[in-house]
């Protein structure tokens, strides 16, 4: 993006070691009503193979194996969103495959279970384009998700609470941000270059909720603080 003279992403986080991911406990400051909406945006570059199991776990918020919200790329290179409440799983699988190990993909997940149209309760955008795909079942109106739930552990770079390396992200990620209570459009995070038409980043325009965060990967430390690789630069200090 440097040629455009616009917003420049200077850093990324590199993932790929066994059980390499970021995690944080969430507070109880988001209500069930707030959790009916959330947005997660990030730029991701994956290796060709993914993890040892062929998966790329991008993020998750999880209580246990029966209660979680997550995003992953499976071994077939399909992008899959899962919402599992009390053991009932509702998933969305994209038609598009994500097989290019040289590409940066900008992925925005906007969840809004308050929407009166079932098909619009989840919107996934890749490089600014809304993705088509298949729902396993309709998301129930007003169902809260697990981002912002104090019973759920937040993870970036891992699918669910799996151990080992089979469900970890293998690759890079940059400018990852999450907020609860808002279902945002991709234009809050990127735009098409006027000359090339290529989707490029811009500084996120986000109101961060109590559990919201922005990861710019400016630091290199391993502690859960402002000097760590998982430092939150939103102003919330949700490192």
Beta strands, then each sheet from edge to edge (+ up, - down):
strand 1: 13-15
strand 2: 22-25
strand 3: 37-46
strand 4: 56-64
strand 5: 67-73
strand 6: 78-85
strand 7: 88-97
strand 8: 105-112
strand 9: 122-126
strand 10: 129-130
strand 11: 133-135
strand 12: 153-156
strand 13: 171-180
strand 14: 190-192
strand 15: 199-201
strand 16: 213-215
sheet 1: 1+ 13- 3+ 8- 9+ 10-
sheet 2: 1+ 13- 16+
sheet 3: 2+ 12- 4+ 5- 6+ 7- 11+
sheet 4: 14+ 15-
end
